[in-house]
């Protein structure tokens, strides 16, 4: 989540596809092995960054 949040901050500033790809990468990891609170945090991150 920490790495995804860092990339999300950068994505919000410049909307660079590279950062979006990294957020999606960490999202896949969270979906596979994250705790429920991690999954909720990732959902919140996507909402705040207006991704999707």
C-alpha positions as CSV (number, residue, x, y, z in Angstrom):
1,X,0.0,0.0,0.0
2,X,2.8,2.4,0.8
3,X,4.4,2.0,-2.7
4,X,1.0,2.3,-4.4
5,X,0.3,5.5,-2.4
6,X,3.6,7.0,-3.5
7,X,2.8,6.3,-7.1
8,X,-0.7,7.6,-6.6
9,X,0.6,10.9,-5.4
10,X,2.8,11.2,-8.5
11,X,0.0,10.1,-10.7
12,X,-2.3,12.8,-9.4
13,X,0.3,15.4,-10.1
14,X,1.1,14.5,-13.7
15,X,-1.2,11.6,-14.8
16,X,1.8,9.7,-16.1
17,X,0.9,6.2,-17.4
18,X,4.0,4.7,-15.8
19,X,2.6,5.6,-12.3
20,X,-0.8,4.2,-13.1
21,X,0.8,0.9,-14.3
22,X,2.6,0.7,-10.9
23,X,-0.6,1.4,-9.0
24,X,-2.4,-1.4,-10.9
25,X,0.6,-3.7,-10.3
26,X,0.3,-3.2,-6.5
27,X,-3.4,-3.5,-6.7
28,X,-3.1,-7.0,-8.2
29,X,-0.8,-8.0,-5.3
30,X,-3.2,-6.7,-2.7
31,X,-6.1,-8.5,-4.4
32,X,-4.2,-11.8,-4.1
33,X,-2.7,-11.6,-0.7
34,X,-3.9,-8.5,1.0
35,X,-5.9,-8.3,4.2
36,X,-9.4,-6.9,4.0
37,X,-8.3,-3.5,5.3
38,X,-5.6,-3.4,2.6
39,X,-8.2,-4.1,-0.1
40,X,-10.4,-1.4,1.3
41,X,-7.4,1.0,1.4
42,X,-6.7,0.3,-2.2
43,X,-10.4,0.9,-3.2
44,X,-10.1,4.3,-1.3
45,X,-6.9,5.1,-3.2
46,X,-8.6,4.5,-6.5
47,X,-11.5,6.6,-5.5
48,X,-9.4,9.5,-4.3
49,X,-7.2,9.5,-7.4
50,X,-10.3,9.2,-9.7
51,X,-9.0,6.0,-11.3
52,X,-11.4,3.9,-13.4
